[in-house]
């Protein structure tokens, strides 16, 4: 099968986000004039080491983007399998005044380098200052680039000086309504590494 996106795919469901899988989930928390907000984004990733930077894309007008543009900061909370139900509860289309932390029963904590809430029990949280919000093609599509200014690591996820993902089983987004969880990890050396 081949199709041009502008002509449609002819399938019952759009395969695009099922092709690009698995995708990490950035559980983005923000604070704005209407209160605290948290929502999951699967168009999320790290893009640079020095300084560390991340991106997430919003594909519709959401409270997260409004808060990011208002305050210039956000936090990325890493989602573990154990918090899958809470993460899913925060994905709804709620009014701007809704506090998704309270709605989903998520314990929050304050960030250290920015004025923003974070998930207290997240395996890791990246505190970020906005570098740029880039409008993308299409209605209400925007890419937010953030510089990481602080990193929280949950102590039980550190093993022998390494952040060990097997300790918390990261949740990943597939296509449609599908998710995956990391339960196996293997190591490979790049050519020339020892």
DONULUM-680160 format. One line per 4 residues: their letters; for each residue x, y, z of C-alpha. Coordinates in Angstrom, 3 decimals. Layout:
<nodes>
a = X Y Z; ... $
</nodes>
This chain:
<nodes>
xxxx = 0.000 0.000 0.000; 1.131 3.549 -0.743; -0.774 6.731 -0.054; -0.208 10.458 -0.098 $
xxxx = -1.386 12.025 3.172; -3.158 14.863 1.342; -5.283 12.265 -0.508; -6.160 10.192 2.559 $
xxxx = -5.324 6.604 3.419; -8.683 4.934 2.931; -8.280 2.898 6.117; -10.747 2.893 9.035 $
xxxx = -8.125 4.631 11.241; -5.156 6.878 10.472; -1.976 4.716 10.565; 0.465 7.635 10.994 $
xxxx = 0.942 7.489 14.769; 0.961 3.670 14.679; 3.941 3.766 12.310; 6.108 5.919 14.574 $
xxxx = 6.228 3.682 17.642; 6.961 3.283 20.422; 6.943 6.928 21.451; 7.905 8.113 24.952 $
xxxx = 5.183 9.990 26.782; 5.995 13.427 28.121; 3.538 14.046 30.946; 3.738 17.834 30.771 $
xxxx = 2.847 19.808 33.883; 2.349 23.561 33.875; 1.008 26.377 36.012; -0.902 29.333 34.643 $
xxxx = -3.274 32.076 35.696; -6.151 29.548 35.698; -4.291 27.017 37.854; -2.189 23.871 37.539 $
xxxx = -2.426 21.541 34.555; -0.990 18.171 33.548; -1.494 16.354 30.246; 0.293 13.553 28.347 $
xxxx = 2.046 14.197 25.020; 3.365 11.366 22.861; 4.982 13.697 20.349; 7.820 14.223 22.844 $
xxxx = 11.546 13.525 22.963; 14.993 14.678 24.007; 16.898 16.450 21.236; 20.250 17.675 22.632 $
xxxx = 22.751 16.927 25.427; 24.601 20.215 25.995; 22.645 22.059 27.086; 20.021 19.361 27.550 $
xxxx = 16.875 20.133 25.539; 13.522 18.475 24.929; 10.618 19.034 22.555; 6.927 18.294 22.619 $
xxxx = 4.286 19.013 20.027; 0.732 20.057 20.686; -1.724 19.176 17.940; -4.695 21.172 19.177 $
xxxx = -5.346 24.226 21.303; -4.720 23.017 24.844; -4.250 24.512 28.290; -0.636 23.280 28.355 $
xxxx = 0.391 25.422 25.407; -1.411 28.466 26.791; 0.364 28.058 30.144; 3.759 27.516 28.475 $
xxxx = 3.348 30.699 26.452; 2.123 32.598 29.537; 4.868 31.500 31.971; 7.796 30.311 29.837 $
xxxx = 8.260 27.106 31.855; 7.040 23.510 32.026; 8.004 20.177 33.561; 8.224 16.810 31.817 $
xxxx = 7.258 13.942 34.102; 8.246 10.457 32.946; 5.324 8.017 33.028; 5.717 4.598 34.600 $
xxxx = 3.424 1.623 34.072; 2.159 1.893 37.666; 0.731 5.378 36.878; -0.904 4.469 33.552 $
xxxx = -4.459 5.022 34.839; -3.652 8.447 36.301; -1.879 9.458 33.091; -4.850 8.351 31.013 $
xxxx = -7.259 10.259 33.282; -5.346 13.474 32.544; -5.735 13.052 28.773; -9.358 14.229 28.743 $
xxxx = -10.604 17.482 27.245; -11.346 19.327 30.485; -12.134 22.989 31.064; -9.163 25.281 31.644 $
xxxx = -10.005 25.606 35.358; -9.837 21.837 35.936; -6.940 20.717 38.116; -5.962 17.393 36.557 $
xxxx = -3.626 16.630 39.471; -6.631 16.611 41.814; -8.917 14.950 39.274; -6.557 11.981 38.812 $
xxxx = -5.387 11.807 42.451; -1.771 12.658 41.624; 0.487 13.827 44.436; 2.257 16.988 43.330 $
xxxx = 5.483 18.615 44.437; 7.070 21.934 43.523; 9.916 22.173 41.054; 13.263 23.533 42.262 $
xxxx = 14.342 25.826 39.382; 10.965 26.934 37.966; 7.531 27.897 39.296; 5.717 24.749 38.231 $
xxxx = 4.186 21.630 39.785; 5.578 18.160 39.116; 4.470 14.584 39.794; 5.967 13.818 43.205 $
xxxx = 6.425 10.077 42.542; 7.487 10.259 38.886; 10.588 8.176 38.145; 12.123 11.360 36.714 $
xxxx = 11.086 14.939 36.067; 12.789 17.447 33.776; 12.301 21.090 34.732; 12.348 23.227 31.571 $
xxxx = 12.509 26.829 30.454; 10.963 27.529 27.070; 13.506 28.234 24.355; 10.997 28.642 21.551 $
xxxx = 7.441 27.803 20.535; 7.413 27.067 16.817; 4.152 27.145 14.848; 3.849 24.048 12.654 $
xxxx = 1.866 23.458 9.483; -1.801 22.774 10.182; -4.380 24.288 12.476; -3.251 24.588 16.126 $
xxxx = -0.020 22.563 15.683; 2.933 23.887 17.688; 6.346 22.581 18.736; 7.707 23.665 22.109 $
xxxx = 11.458 23.496 22.688; 12.661 23.589 26.271; 16.051 23.751 27.965; 16.299 21.438 30.969 $
xxxx = 17.243 23.465 34.062; 16.773 20.799 36.734; 16.348 17.026 36.908; 14.652 14.982 39.615 $
xxxx = 15.478 11.248 39.764; 13.551 8.961 42.098; 16.096 7.290 44.394; 14.819 3.742 43.841 $
xxxx = 15.460 4.141 40.092; 19.204 4.613 40.616; 21.206 1.375 40.567; 25.010 1.319 40.597 $
xxxx = 25.150 4.928 39.427; 22.756 4.407 36.502; 19.150 5.465 35.983; 17.631 1.993 35.611 $
xxxx = 14.418 1.903 33.549; 13.697 -1.685 34.604; 12.952 -0.315 38.092; 9.842 1.513 36.921 $
xxxx = 8.858 0.164 33.490; 8.422 3.211 31.224; 5.112 3.524 29.439; 5.192 4.160 25.677 $
xxxx = 2.528 5.228 23.202; 1.792 3.168 20.137; -0.960 3.937 17.631; -4.707 4.086 18.019 $
xxxx = -5.560 3.240 21.674; -2.480 1.074 22.155; 0.320 1.443 24.687; 3.393 -0.598 25.526 $
xxxx = 5.598 -1.024 28.560; 9.350 -1.620 28.676; 9.982 -4.906 30.471; 13.160 -6.071 28.724 $
xxxx = 16.406 -4.174 28.250; 19.551 -5.263 26.400; 22.868 -3.530 25.781; 24.729 -3.052 22.503 $
xxxx = 28.055 -1.320 21.993; 28.528 1.009 19.035; 31.385 0.167 16.653; 34.661 1.276 18.230 $
xx = 33.294 1.355 21.813; 34.666 -0.823 24.578 $
</nodes>
